[in-house]
Amino acid sequence: MKMRHAIPFFLLLILAAAPVTAAPPAPVDQIRQTVDAVIALLKNKGMDRQERREQLSALVRARFDFEVMSQWALGKNWRSASPQERSRFISLFSDLLEETYVGRIEDYTDEAVVYLGEKRDGERAEVETQVLSGNTDIPIRYKVRLKGEEWFVYDVVIEEVSLVRNFRSSYDEIIRKEGMGGLLKKMEEKILELRNSKGGEKG
C-alpha cells in the first residue's frame, strides 16, 4: 500500500526537478527593438551619412534572413542554379534588399511607428506596423521565422507589396529570356544605380 502512494510522490519530485522551457520571445518585441534602433539612427542629425548607413546596414543584416529570402525570390530557379550562382545571388540579393529597404526608410524624418500586433503560427509569424507620416499611414508588415531564440525577417510587405514576391515575378522573366548570368548582371547594375541615386556608393 505504501508503495502505491509513493509512486505519485516520486513523479511529483521528477516533474518539480525538470527544467522549465522558456517560451520563445515575442516577434513583435524583437521587430520593435530593431525598428526603434533604426529610427534612433535616422533621427540622429549629427551623425555622418556614411556612418549612419553602415549602422543601418548592420541592424538590417542582423535581423533579416537573406538566404531564405534569396531562395524564395528565385523560386523554382533556385534548384537549377549552380552553387556558385546561388552564392553570388545571395550576396547580390542581400545588397539589393538592403538598398531597397534602407533607401525607403531613409526618406522618413519625424514619422512615428505604431505596432499593431502579431499573428503567430508555430515558428512563423507576421508583425503588423504602421508608419504615421502626416496625413498618410504607411502599412508595413514583417514576415518572420523563428531560429533558436531569434525571429528573422524573410519578407517585408510595404503598402501591400511584398518585396520578395515583387522581385520573384521580375526575376522569372529575366531568367527565361537571359539566363541566370543575365539576371546577376542586371542585379549588379541595379545596386549601382540605387547607391548612386543616394549620393554615391557605400564603402
Contact map, one row per residue, 1 for C-alpha under 8 A:
11111000000000000000000000000000000000000000000000000000000000000000000000000000000000000000000000000000000000000000000000000000000000000000000000000000000000000000000000000000000000000000000000000000000
11111100000000000000000000000000000000000000000000000000000000000000000000000000000000000000000000000000000000000000000000000000000000000000000000000000000000000000000000000000000000000000000000000000000
11111110000000000000000000000000000000000000000000000000000000000000000000000000000000000000000000000000000000000000000000000000000000000000000000000000000000000000000000000000000000000000000000000000000
11111111000000000000000000000000000000000000000000000000000000000000000000000000000000000000000000000000000000000000000000000000000000000000000000000000000000000000000000000000000000000000000000000000000
11111111100000000000000000000000000000000000000000000000000000000000000000000000000000000000000000000000000000000000000000000000000000000000000000000000000000000000000000000000000000000000000000000000000
01111111110000000000000000000000000000000000000000000000000000000000000000000000000000000000000000000000000000000000000000000000000000000000000000000000000000000000000000000000000000000000000000000000000
00111111111000000000000000000000000000000000000000000000000000000000000000000000000000000000000000000000000000000000000000000000000000000000000000000000000000000000000000000000000000000000000000000000000
00011111111100000000000000000000000000000000000000000000000000000000000000000000000000000000000000000000000000000000000000000000000000000000000000000000000000000000000000000000000000000000000000000000000
00001111111110000000000000000000000000000000000000000000000000000000000000000000000000000000000000000000000000000000000000000000000000000000000000000000000000000000000000000000000000000000000000000000000
00000111111111000000000000000000000000000000000000000000000000000000000000000000000000000000000000000000000000000000000000000000000000000000000000000000000000000000000000000000000000000000000000000000000
00000011111111100000000000000000000000000000000000000000000000000000000000000000000000000000000000000000000000000000000000000000000000000000000000000000000000000000000000000000000000000000000000000000000
00000001111111110000000000000000000000000000000000000000000000000000000000000000000000000000000000000000000000000000000000000000000000000000000000000000000000000000000000000000000000000000000000000000000
00000000111111111000000000000000000000000000000000000000000000000000000000000000000000000000000000000000000000000000000000000000000000000000000000000000000000000000000000000000000000000000000000000000000
00000000011111111100000000000000000000000000000000000000000000000000000000000000000000000000000000000000000000000000000000000000000000000000000000000000000000000000000000000000000000000000000000000000000
00000000001111111100000000000000000000000000000000000000000000000000000000000000000000000000000000000000000000000000000000000000000000000000000000000000000000000000000000000000000000000000000000000000000
00000000000111111100000000000000000000000000000000000000000000000000000000000000000000000000000000000000000000000000000000000000000000000000000000000000000000000000000000000000000000000000000000000000000
00000000000011111110000000000000000000000000000000000000000000000000000000000000000000000000000000000000000000000000000000000000000000000000000000000000000000000000000000000000000000000000000000000000000
00000000000001111111000000000000000000000000000000000000000000000000000000000000000000000000000000000000000000000000000000000000000000000000000000000000000000000000000000000000000000000000000000000000000
00000000000000001111100000000000000000000000000000000000000000000000000000000000000000000000000000000000000000000000000000000000000000000000000000000000000000000000000000000000000000000000000000000000000
00000000000000000111110000000000000000000000000000000000000000000000000000000000000000000000000000000000000000000000000000000000000000000000000000000000000000000000000000000000000000000000000000000000000
00000000000000000011111000000000000000000000000000000000000000000000000000000000000000000000000000000000000000000000000000000000000000000000000000000000000000000000000000000000000000000000000000000000000
00000000000000000001111100000000000000000000000000000000000000000000000000000000000000000000000000000000000000000000000000000000000000000000000000000000000000000000000000000000000000000000000000000000000
00000000000000000000111110000000000000000000000000000000000000000000000000000000000000000000000000000000000000000000000000000000000000000000000000000000000000000000000000000000000000000000000000000000000
00000000000000000000011111000000000000000000000000000000000000000000000000000000000000000000000000000000000000000000000000000000000000000000000000001000000000000000000000000000000000000000000000000000000
00000000000000000000001111101100000000000000000000000000000000000000000000000000000000000000000000000000000000000000000000000000000000000000000000001100000000000000000000000000000000000000000000000000000
00000000000000000000000111111100000000000000000000000000000000000000000000000000000000000000000000000000000000000000000000000000000000000000000000000000000000000000000000000000000000000000000000000000000
00000000000000000000000011111110000000000000000000000000000000000000000000000000000000000000000000000000000000000000010000001110000000000000000100000010000000000000000000000000000000000000000000000000000
00000000000000000000000001111111000000000000000000000000000000000000000000000000000000000000000000000000000000000010110000000010000000000000000000000000000000000000000000000000000000000000000000000000000
00000000000000000000000011111111100000000000000000000000000000000000000000000000000000000000000000000000000000000000000000000000000000000000000000000000000000000000000000000000000000000000000000000000000
00000000000000000000000011111111110000000000000000000000000000000000000000000000000000000000000000000000000000000000000000000000000000000000000000000110000000000000000000000000000000000000000000000000000
00000000000000000000000000111111111000000000000000000000000000000000000000000000000000000000000000000000000000000000000000000010000000000000000000000000000000000000000000000000000000000000000000000000000
00000000000000000000000000011111111100000000000000000000000000000000000000000000000000000000000000000000000000000010000000000000000000000000000000000000000000000000000000000000000000000000000000000000000
00000000000000000000000000001111111110000000000000000000000000000000000000000000000000000000000000000000000000000000000000000000000000000000000000000000000000000000000000000000000000000000000000000000000
00000000000000000000000000000111111111000000000000000000001100100000000000000000000000000000000000000000000000000000000000000000000000000000000000000000000000000000000000000000000000000000000000000000000
00000000000000000000000000000011111111100000000000000000000000000000000000000000000000000000000000000000000000000000000000000000000000000000000000000000000000000000000000000000000000000000000000000000000
00000000000000000000000000000001111111110000000000000000000000000000000000000000000000000000000000000000000000000000000000000000000000000000000000000000000000000000000000000000000000000000000000000000000
00000000000000000000000000000000111111111000000000000000001000000000000000000000000000000000000000000000000000000000000000000000000000000000000000000000000000000000000000000000000000000000000000000000000
00000000000000000000000000000000011111111100000000000001001000000000000000000000000000000000000000000000000000000000000000000000000000000000000000000000000000000000000000000000000000000000000000000000000
00000000000000000000000000000000001111111110000000000000000000000000000000000000000000000000000000000000000000000000000000000000000000000000000000000000000000000000000000000000000000000000000000000000000
00000000000000000000000000000000000111111111000000000000000000000000000000000000000000000000000000000000000000000000000000000000000000000000000000000000000000000000000000000000000000000000000000000000000
00000000000000000000000000000000000011111111000000010011000000000000000000000000000000000000000000000000000000000000000000000000000000000000000000000000000000000000000000000000000000000000000000000000000
00000000000000000000000000000000000001111111100000010000000000000000000000000000000000000000000000000000010110000000000000000000000000000000000000000000000000000000000000000000000000000000000000000000000
00000000000000000000000000000000000000111111100000000000000000000000000000000000000000000000000000000000000011000000000000000000000000000000000000000000000000000000000000000000000000000000000000000000000
00000000000000000000000000000000000000011111111000000000000000000000000000000000000000000000000000000000000000000000000000000000000000000000000000000000000000000000000000000000000000000000000000000000000
00000000000000000000000000000000000000000111111000000000000000000000000000000000000000000000000000000000000000000000000000000000000000000000000000000000000000000000000000000000000000000000000000000000000
00000000000000000000000000000000000000000001111100000000000000000000000000000000000000000000000000000000000000000000000000000000000000000000000000000000000000000000000000000000000000000000000000000000000
00000000000000000000000000000000000000000001111110110000000000000000000000000000000000000000000000000000000000000000000000000000000000000000000000000000000000000000000000000000000000000000000000000000000
00000000000000000000000000000000000000000000011111110000000000000000000000000000000000000000000000000000000000000000000000000000000000000000000000000000000000000000000000000000000000000000000000000000000
00000000000000000000000000000000000000000000001111111000000000000000000000000000000000000000000000000000000000000000000000000000000000000000000000000000000000000000000000000000000000000000000000000000000
00000000000000000000000000000000000000000000000111111100000000000000000000000000000000000000000000000000000000000000000000000000000000000000000000000000000000000000000000000000000000000000000000000000011
00000000000000000000000000000000000000000000001111111110000000000000000000000000000000000000000000000000000000000000000000000000000000000000000000000000000000000000000000000000000000000000000000000000000
00000000000000000000000000000000000000001100001111111111000000000000000000000000000000000000000000000000000000000000000000000000000000000000000000000000000000000000000000000000000000000000000000000000000
00000000000000000000000000000000000000000000000011111111100000000000000000000000000000000000000000000000000000000000000000000000000000000000000000000000000000000000000000000000000000000000000000000000010
00000000000000000000000000000000000000000000000001111111110000000000000000000000000000000000000000000000000000000000000000000000000000000000000000000000000000000000000000000000000000000000000000000000010
00000000000000000000000000000000000000001000000000111111111000000000000000000000000000000000000000000000000000000000000000000000000000000000000000000000000000000000000000000000000000000000000000000000000
00000000000000000000000000000000000001001000000000011111111100000000000000000000000000000000000000000100000000000000000000000000000000000000000000000000000000000000000000000000000000000000000000000000000
00000000000000000000000000000000000000000000000000001111111110000000000000000000000000000000000001000100000000000000000000000000000000000000000000000000000000000000000000000000000000000000000000000000000
00000000000000000000000000000000000000000000000000000111111111000000000000000000000000000000000000000000000000000000000000000000000000000000000000000000000000000000000000000000000000000000000000000000000
00000000000000000000000000000000010011000000000000000011111111100000000000000000000000000000000000000000000000000000000000000000000000000000000000000000000000000000000000000000000000000000000000000000000
00000000000000000000000000000000010000000000000000000001111111110000000000000000000000000000000001000000000000000000000000000000000000000000000000000000000000000000000000000000000000000000000000000000000
00000000000000000000000000000000000000000000000000000000111111111100000000000000000000000000000001000000000000000000000000000000000000000000000000000000000000000000000000000000000000000000000000000000000
00000000000000000000000000000000000000000000000000000000011111110000000000000000000000000000000000000000000000000000000000000000000000000000000000000000000000000000000000000000000000000000000000000000000
00000000000000000000000000000000010000000000000000000000001111111000000000000000000000000000000000000000000000000000000000000000000000000000000000000011100000000000000000000000000000000000000000000000000
00000000000000000000000000000000000000000000000000000000000111111100000000000000000000000000000000000000000000000000000000000000000000000000000000000001110000000000000000000000000000000000000000000000000
00000000000000000000000000000000000000000000000000000000000010111111100000000000000000000000000000000000000000000000000000000000000000000000000000000001110000000000000000000000000000000000000000000000000
00000000000000000000000000000000000000000000000000000000000010011111110000000000000000000100110000000000000000000000000000000000000000000000000000000000010000000000000000000000000000000000000000000000000
00000000000000000000000000000000000000000000000000000000000000001111111000000000000000000100000000000000000000000000000000000000000000000000000000000000000000000000000000000000000000000000000000000000000
00000000000000000000000000000000000000000000000000000000000000001111111100000000000000000000000000000000000000000000000000000000000000000000000000000000010000000000000000000000000000000000000000000000000
00000000000000000000000000000000000000000000000000000000000000001111111110000000000000000000000000000000000000000000000000000000000000000000000000000000011000000001000000000000000000000000000000000000000
00000000000000000000000000000000000000000000000000000000000000000111111111000000000000001100110000000000000000000000000000000000000000000000000000000000000000000000000000000000000000000000000000000000000
00000000000000000000000000000000000000000000000000000000000000000011111111100100000000000000000000000000000000000000000000000000000000000000000000000000000000000000000000000000000000000000000000000000000
00000000000000000000000000000000000000000000000000000000000000000001111111100000000000000000000000000000000000000000000000000000000000000000000000000000000000000001100100000000000000000000000000000000000
00000000000000000000000000000000000000000000000000000000000000000000111111100000000000000000000000000000000000000000000000000000000000000000000000000000000000000001101100100000000000000000000000000000000
00000000000000000000000000000000000000000000000000000000000000000000011111111100000000000000000000000000000000000000000000000000000000000000000000000000000000000000000100110000000000000000000000000000000
00000000000000000000000000000000000000000000000000000000000000000000001111111100000000000000000000000000000000000000000000000000000000000000000000000000000000000000000100000000000000000000000000000000000
00000000000000000000000000000000000000000000000000000000000000000000000001111111000000000000000000000000000000000000000000000000000000000000000000000000000000000000000000000000000000000000000000000000000
00000000000000000000000000000000000000000000000000000000000000000000000001111111100000000000000000000000000000000000000000000000000000000000000000000000000000000000000000010000000000000000000000000000000
00000000000000000000000000000000000000000000000000000000000000000000001001111111100001000000000000000000000000000000000000000000000000000000000000000000000000000000000000000000000000000000000000000000000
00000000000000000000000000000000000000000000000000000000000000000000000000011111100000000000000000000000000000000000000000000000000000000000000000000000000000000000000000000000000000000000000000000000000
00000000000000000000000000000000000000000000000000000000000000000000000000011111110000000000000000000000000000000000000000000000000000000000000000000000000000000000000000000000000000000000000000000000000
00000000000000000000000000000000000000000000000000000000000000000000000000001111111011000000000000000000000000000000000000000000000000000000000000000000000000000000000000000000000100000000000000000000000
00000000000000000000000000000000000000000000000000000000000000000000000000000001111111000000000000000000000000000000000000000000000000000000000000000000000000000000000000000000000000000000000000000000000
00000000000000000000000000000000000000000000000000000000000000000000000000000000111111100000000000000000000000000000000000000000000000000000000000000000000000000000000000000000000000000000000000000000000
00000000000000000000000000000000000000000000000000000000000000000000000000000000011111110000000000000000000000000000000000000000000000000000000000000000000000000000000000000000000000000000000000000000000
00000000000000000000000000000000000000000000000000000000000000000000000000000000111111111000000000000000000000000000000000000000000000000000000000000000000000000000000000000000000100000000000000000000000
00000000000000000000000000000000000000000000000000000000000000000000000000000100111111111100000000000000000000000000000000000000000000000000000000000000000000000000000000000000000000000000000000000000000
00000000000000000000000000000000000000000000000000000000000000000000000000000000001111111110000000000000000000000000000000000000000000000000000000000000000000000000000000000000000000000000000000000000000
00000000000000000000000000000000000000000000000000000000000000000000000000000000000111111111000000000000000000000000000000000000000000000000000000000000000000000000000000000000000000010000000000000000000
00000000000000000000000000000000000000000000000000000000000000000000010000000000000011111111100000000000000000000000000000000000000000000000000000000000000000000000000000000000000000010000000000000000000
00000000000000000000000000000000000000000000000000000000000000000110010000000000000001111111110000000000000000000000000000000000000000000000000000000000000000000000000000000000000000000000000000000000000
00000000000000000000000000000000000000000000000000000000000000000000000000000000000000111111111000000000000000000000000000000000000000000000000000000000000000000000000000000000000000000000000000000000000
00000000000000000000000000000000000000000000000000000000000000000000000000000000000000011111111100000000000000000000000000000000000000000000000000000000000000000000000000000000000000010011000000000000000
00000000000000000000000000000000000000000000000000000000000000000100010000000000000000001111111110000000000000000000000000000000000000000000000000000000000000000000000000000000000000000010000000000000000
00000000000000000000000000000000000000000000000000000000000000000100010000000000000000000111111111000000000000000000000000000000000000000000000000000000000000000000000000000000000000000000000000000000000
00000000000000000000000000000000000000000000000000000000000000000000000000000000000000000011111111100000000000000000000000000000000000000000000000000000000000000000000000000000000000000000001000000000000
00000000000000000000000000000000000000000000000000000000000000000000000000000000000000000001111111110000000000000000000000000000000000000000000000000000000000000000000000000000000000000010011000000000000
00000000000000000000000000000000000000000000000000000000000000000000000000000000000000000000111111111000000000000000000000000000000000000000000000000000000000000010000000000000000000000000000000000000000
00000000000000000000000000000000000000000000000000000000100110000000000000000000000000000000011111111110000000000000000000000000000000000000000000000000000000000000000000000000000000000000000000000000000
00000000000000000000000000000000000000000000000000000000000000000000000000000000000000000000001111111110000000000000000000000000000000000000000000000000000000000000000000000000000000000000001001100000000
00000000000000000000000000000000000000000000000000000000000000000000000000000000000000000000000111111111000000000000000000000000000000000000000000000000000000000000000000000000000000000000000001000000000
00000000000000000000000000000000000000000000000000000000000000000000000000000000000000000000000011111111100000000000000000000000000000000000000000000000000000000000000000000000000000000000000000000000000
00000000000000000000000000000000000000000000000000000001100000000000000000000000000000000000000001111111110000000000000000000000000000000000000000000000000000000000000000000000000000000000000000000000000
00000000000000000000000000000000000000000000000000000000000000000000000000000000000000000000000001111111111000000000000000000000000000000000000000000000000000000000000000000000000000000000000000000100000
00000000000000000000000000000000000000000000000000000000000000000000000000000000000000000000000000011111111100000000000000000000000000000000000000000000000000000000000000000000000000000000000000000000000
00000000000000000000000000000000000000000000000000000000000000000000000000000000000000000000000000001111111100000000000000000000000000000000000000000000000000000000000000000000000000000000000000000000000
00000000000000000000000000000000000000000100000000000000000000000000000000000000000000000000000000000111111110000000000000000000000000000000000000000000000000000000000000000000000000000000000000000000000
00000000000000000000000000000000000000000000000000000000000000000000000000000000000000000000000000000011111110000000000000000000000000000000000000000000000000000000000000000000000000000000000000000000000
00000000000000000000000000000000000000000100000000000000000000000000000000000000000000000000000000000001111111100000000000000000000000000000000000000000000000000000000000000000000000000000000000000000000
00000000000000000000000000000000000000000110000000000000000000000000000000000000000000000000000000000000011111100000000000000000000000000000000000000000000000000000000000000000000000000000000000000000000
00000000000000000000000000000000000000000010000000000000000000000000000000000000000000000000000000000000000111110000000000000000000010000000000000000000000000000000000000000000000000000000000000000000000
00000000000000000000000000000000000000000000000000000000000000000000000000000000000000000000000000000000000111111000000000000000001111000000000000000000000000000000000000000000000000000000000000000000000
00000000000000000000000000000000000000000000000000000000000000000000000000000000000000000000000000000000000001111100000000000000001110000000000000000000000000000000000000000000000000000000000000000000000
00000000000000000000000000000000000000000000000000000000000000000000000000000000000000000000000000000000000000111110000000000000111100000000000000000000000000000000000000000000000000000000000000000000000
00000000000000000000000000000000000000000000000000000000000000000000000000000000000000000000000000000000000000011111000000000000111100000000000000000000000000000000000000000000000000000000000000000000000
00000000000000000000000000010001000000000000000000000000000000000000000000000000000000000000000000000000000000001111100000000011110000000000000000000000000000000000000000000000000000000000000000000000000
00000000000000000000000000000000000000000000000000000000000000000000000000000000000000000000000000000000000000000111110000000011110000000000000000000000000000000000000000000000000000000000000000000000000
00000000000000000000000000010000000000000000000000000000000000000000000000000000000000000000000000000000000000000011111000000011100000000000000000000000000000000000000000000000000000000000000000000000000
00000000000000000000000000110000000000000000000000000000000000000000000000000000000000000000000000000000000000000001111100001111000000000000000000000000000000000000000000000000000000000000000000000000000
00000000000000000000000000000000000000000000000000000000000000000000000000000000000000000000000000000000000000000000111110001110000000000000000000000000000000000000000000000000000000000000000000000000000
00000000000000000000000000000000000000000000000000000000000000000000000000000000000000000000000000000000000000000000011111111100000000000000000000000000000000000000000000000000000000000000000000000000000
00000000000000000000000000000000000000000000000000000000000000000000000000000000000000000000000000000000000000000000001111111000000000000000000000000000000000000000000000000000000000000000000000000000000
00000000000000000000000000000000000000000000000000000000000000000000000000000000000000000000000000000000000000000000000111111000000000000000000000000000000000000000000000000000000000000000000000000000000
00000000000000000000000000000000000000000000000000000000000000000000000000000000000000000000000000000000000000000000000111111000000000000000000011100000000000000000000000000000000000000000000000000000000
00000000000000000000000000000000000000000000000000000000000000000000000000000000000000000000000000000000000000000000000111111100000000000000001111000000000000000000000000000000000000000000000000000000000
00000000000000000000000000100000000000000000000000000000000000000000000000000000000000000000000000000000000000000000011111111110000000000000001110000000000000000000000000000000000000000000000000000000000
00000000000000000000000000100000000000000000000000000000000000000000000000000000000000000000000000000000000000000000011100011111000000000000111100000000000000000000000000000000000000000000000000000000000
00000000000000000000000000110010000000000000000000000000000000000000000000000000000000000000000000000000000000000011111000001111100000000000111100000000000000000000000000000000000000000000000000000000000
00000000000000000000000000000000000000000000000000000000000000000000000000000000000000000000000000000000000000000011110000000111110000000011110000000000000000000000000000000000000000000000000000000000000
00000000000000000000000000000000000000000000000000000000000000000000000000000000000000000000000000000000000000001111100000000011111000000011100000000000000000000000000000000000000000000000000000000000000
00000000000000000000000000000000000000000000000000000000000000000000000000000000000000000000000000000000000000001111000000000001111100001111000000000000000000000000000000000000000000000000000000000000000
00000000000000000000000000000000000000000000000000000000000000000000000000000000000000000000000000000000000000111100000000000000111110001111000000000000000000000000000000000000000000000000000000000000000
00000000000000000000000000000000000000000000000000000000000000000000000000000000000000000000000000000000000000111100000000000000011111111100000000000000000000000000000000000000000000000000000000000000000
00000000000000000000000000000000000000000000000000000000000000000000000000000000000000000000000000000000000001110000000000000000001111111100000000000000000000000000000000000000000000000000000000000000000
00000000000000000000000000000000000000000000000000000000000000000000000000000000000000000000000000000000000000100000000000000000000111111000000000000000000000000000000000000000000000000000000000000000000
00000000000000000000000000000000000000000000000000000000000000000000000000000000000000000000000000000000000000000000000000000000000111111000000000000000000000000000000000000000000000000000000000000000000
00000000000000000000000000000000000000000000000000000000000000000000000000000000000000000000000000000000000000000000000000000000000111111100000000000000000000000000000000000000000000000000000000000000000
00000000000000000000000000000000000000000000000000000000000000000000000000000000000000000000000000000000000000000000000000000000011111111110000000000000000000000000000000000000000000000000000000000000000
00000000000000000000000000000000000000000000000000000000000000000000000000000000000000000000000000000000000000000000000000000000011110011111000000000000000001100000000000000000000000000000000000000000000
00000000000000000000000000000000000000000000000000000000000000000000000000000000000000000000000000000000000000000000000000000001111000001111100000000000000001110000000000000000000000000000000000000000000
00000000000000000000000000000000000000000000000000000000000000000000000000000000000000000000000000000000000000000000000000000001111000000111110000000000000111110000000000000000000000000000000000000000000
00000000000000000000000000000000000000000000000000000000000000000000000000000000000000000000000000000000000000000000000000000111100000000011111000000000000111000000000000000000000000000000000000000000000
00000000000000000000000000000000000000000000000000000000000000000000000000000000000000000000000000000000000000000000000000000111000000000001111100000000111110000000000000000000000000000000000000000000000
00000000000000000000000000000000000000000000000000000000000000000000000000000000000000000000000000000000000000000000000000011110000000000000111110000000111110000000000000000000000000000000000000000000000
00000000000000000000000000100000000000000000000000000000000000000000000000000000000000000000000000000000000000000000000000011110000000000000011111000011111000000000000000000000000000000000000000000000000
00000000000000000000000000000000000000000000000000000000000000000000000000000000000000000000000000000000000000000000000000111000000000000000001111100011110000000000000000000000000000000000000000000000000
00000000000000000000000000000000000000000000000000000000000000000000000000000000000000000000000000000000000000000000000000110000000000000000000111111111000000000000000000000000000000000000000000000000000
00000000000000000000000000000000000000000000000000000000000000000000000000000000000000000000000000000000000000000000000000100000000000000000000011111111000000000000000000000000000000000000000000000000000
00000000000000000000000000000000000000000000000000000000000000000000000000000000000000000000000000000000000000000000000000000000000000000000000001111100000000000000000000000000000000000000000000000000000
00000000000000000000000110000000000000000000000000000000000000000000000000000000000000000000000000000000000000000000000000000000000000000000000001111110000000000000000000000000000000000000000000000000000
00000000000000000000000010000100000000000000000000000000000000000000000000000000000000000000000000000000000000000000000000000000000000000000000001111111000000000000000000000000000000000000000000000000000
00000000000000000000000000100100000000000000000000000000000000100000000000000000000000000000000000000000000000000000000000000000000000000000000111101111100000000000000000000000000000000000000000000000000
00000000000000000000000000000000000000000000000000000000000000111000000000000000000000000000000000000000000000000000000000000000000000000000000111100111110000000000000000000000000000000000000000000000000
00000000000000000000000000000000000000000000000000000000000000111000000000000000000000000000000000000000000000000000000000000000000000000000011110000011111100000000000000000000000000000000000000000000000
00000000000000000000000000000000000000000000000000000000000000011101100000000000000000000000000000000000000000000000000000000000000000000000011110000001111100000000000000000000000000000000000000000000000
00000000000000000000000000000000000000000000000000000000000000000000100000000000000000000000000000000000000000000000000000000000000000000000011100000000111110000111000000000000000000000000000000000000000
00000000000000000000000000000000000000000000000000000000000000000000000000000000000000000000000000000000000000000000000000000000000000000001111000000000111111000111000000000000000000000000000000000000000
00000000000000000000000000000000000000000000000000000000000000000000000000000000000000000000000000000000000000000000000000000000000000000001111000000000001111111110000000000000000000000000000000000000000
00000000000000000000000000000000000000000000000000000000000000000000000000000000000000000000000000000000000000000000000000000000000000000111100000000000000111111110000000000000000000000000000000000000000
00000000000000000000000000000000000000000000000000000000000000000000000000000000000000000000000000000000000000000000000000000000000000000111000000000000000011111000000000000000000000000000000000000000000
00000000000000000000000000000000000000000000000000000000000000000000000000000000000000000000000000000000000000000000000000000000000000000011000000000000000011111100000000000000000000000000000000000000000
00000000000000000000000000000000000000000000000000000000000000000000000000000000000000000000000000000000000000000000000000000000000000000000000000000000000011111110110000000000000000000000000000000000000
00000000000000000000000000000000000000000000000000000000000000000000000000000000000000000000000000000000000000000000000000000000000000000000000000000000001111011111110000000000000000000000000000000000000
00000000000000000000000000000000000000000000000000000000000000000000000000000000000000000000000010000000000000000000000000000000000000000000000000000000001111001111111000000000000000000000000000000000000
00000000000000000000000000000000000000000000000000000000000000000000100110000000000000000000000000000000000000000000000000000000000000000000000000000000001100000111111100000000000000000000000000000000000
00000000000000000000000000000000000000000000000000000000000000000000000110000000000000000000000000000000000000000000000000000000000000000000000000000000000000001111111110000000000000000000000000000000000
00000000000000000000000000000000000000000000000000000000000000000000000000000000000000000000000000000000000000000000000000000000000000000000000000000000000000001111111111000000000000000000000000000000000
00000000000000000000000000000000000000000000000000000000000000000000000010000000000000000000000000000000000000000000000000000000000000000000000000000000000000000011111111100000000000000000000000000000000
00000000000000000000000000000000000000000000000000000000000000000000000111100000000000000000000000000000000000000000000000000000000000000000000000000000000000000001111111110000000000000000000000000000000
00000000000000000000000000000000000000000000000000000000000000000000000000000000000000000000000000000000000000000000000000000000000000000000000000000000000000000000111111111000000000000000000000000000000
00000000000000000000000000000000000000000000000000000000000000000000000000000000000000000000000000000000000000000000000000000000000000000000000000000000000000000000011111111100000000000000000000000000000
00000000000000000000000000000000000000000000000000000000000000000000000011000000000000000000000000000000000000000000000000000000000000000000000000000000000000000000001111111110000000100000000000000000000
00000000000000000000000000000000000000000000000000000000000000000000000001001000000000000000000000000000000000000000000000000000000000000000000000000000000000000000000111111111000000000000000000000000000
00000000000000000000000000000000000000000000000000000000000000000000000000000000000000000000000000000000000000000000000000000000000000000000000000000000000000000000000011111111100000000000000000000000000
00000000000000000000000000000000000000000000000000000000000000000000000000000000000000000000000000000000000000000000000000000000000000000000000000000000000000000000000001111111111001100000000000000000000
00000000000000000000000000000000000000000000000000000000000000000000000000000000000000000000000000000000000000000000000000000000000000000000000000000000000000000000000000111111111101100000000000000000000
00000000000000000000000000000000000000000000000000000000000000000000000000000000000000000000000000000000000000000000000000000000000000000000000000000000000000000000000000011111111000000000000000000000000
00000000000000000000000000000000000000000000000000000000000000000000000000000000000000000000000000000000000000000000000000000000000000000000000000000000000000000000000000001111111000000000000000000000000
00000000000000000000000000000000000000000000000000000000000000000000000000000000000000000000000000000000000000000000000000000000000000000000000000000000000000000000000000000111111111100000000000000000000
00000000000000000000000000000000000000000000000000000000000000000000000000000000000000000000000000000000000000000000000000000000000000000000000000000000000000000000000000000111111111100000000000000000000
00000000000000000000000000000000000000000000000000000000000000000000000000000000100010000000000000000000000000000000000000000000000000000000000000000000000000000000000000000010011111110000000000000000000
00000000000000000000000000000000000000000000000000000000000000000000000000000000000000000000000000000000000000000000000000000000000000000000000000000000000000000000000000000000011111111000000000000000000
00000000000000000000000000000000000000000000000000000000000000000000000000000000000000000000000000000000000000000000000000000000000000000000000000000000000000000000000000000110011111111100000000000000000
00000000000000000000000000000000000000000000000000000000000000000000000000000000000000000000000000000000000000000000000000000000000000000000000000000000000000000000000000100110011111111110000000000000000
00000000000000000000000000000000000000000000000000000000000000000000000000000000000000011001000000000000000000000000000000000000000000000000000000000000000000000000000000000000000111111111000000000000000
00000000000000000000000000000000000000000000000000000000000000000000000000000000000000000000000000000000000000000000000000000000000000000000000000000000000000000000000000000000000011111111100000000000000
00000000000000000000000000000000000000000000000000000000000000000000000000000000000000000000000000000000000000000000000000000000000000000000000000000000000000000000000000000000000001111111110000000000000
00000000000000000000000000000000000000000000000000000000000000000000000000000000000000000001100100000000000000000000000000000000000000000000000000000000000000000000000000000000000000111111111000000000000
00000000000000000000000000000000000000000000000000000000000000000000000000000000000000000001000000000000000000000000000000000000000000000000000000000000000000000000000000000000000000011111111100000000000
00000000000000000000000000000000000000000000000000000000000000000000000000000000000000000000000000000000000000000000000000000000000000000000000000000000000000000000000000000000000000001111111110000000000
00000000000000000000000000000000000000000000000000000000000000000000000000000000000000000000000100000000000000000000000000000000000000000000000000000000000000000000000000000000000000000111111111000000000
00000000000000000000000000000000000000000000000000000000000000000000000000000000000000000000001100100000000000000000000000000000000000000000000000000000000000000000000000000000000000000011111111100000000
00000000000000000000000000000000000000000000000000000000000000000000000000000000000000000000000000000000000000000000000000000000000000000000000000000000000000000000000000000000000000000001111111110000100
00000000000000000000000000000000000000000000000000000000000000000000000000000000000000000000000000000000000000000000000000000000000000000000000000000000000000000000000000000000000000000000111111111000000
00000000000000000000000000000000000000000000000000000000000000000000000000000000000000000000000000110000000000000000000000000000000000000000000000000000000000000000000000000000000000000000011111111100000
00000000000000000000000000000000000000000000000000000000000000000000000000000000000000000000000000100000000000000000000000000000000000000000000000000000000000000000000000000000000000000000001111111111110
00000000000000000000000000000000000000000000000000000000000000000000000000000000000000000000000000000000000000000000000000000000000000000000000000000000000000000000000000000000000000000000000111111111100
00000000000000000000000000000000000000000000000000000000000000000000000000000000000000000000000000000000000000000000000000000000000000000000000000000000000000000000000000000000000000000000000011111111000
00000000000000000000000000000000000000000000000000000000000000000000000000000000000000000000000000000010000000000000000000000000000000000000000000000000000000000000000000000000000000000000000001111111100
00000000000000000000000000000000000000000000000000000000000000000000000000000000000000000000000000000000000000000000000000000000000000000000000000000000000000000000000000000000000000000000000000111111100
00000000000000000000000000000000000000000000000000000000000000000000000000000000000000000000000000000000000000000000000000000000000000000000000000000000000000000000000000000000000000000000000000111111110
00000000000000000000000000000000000000000000000000000000000000000000000000000000000000000000000000000000000000000000000000000000000000000000000000000000000000000000000000000000000000000000000100110111111
00000000000000000000000000000000000000000000000001001100000000000000000000000000000000000000000000000000000000000000000000000000000000000000000000000000000000000000000000000000000000000000000000100001111
00000000000000000000000000000000000000000000000001000000000000000000000000000000000000000000000000000000000000000000000000000000000000000000000000000000000000000000000000000000000000000000000000000000111
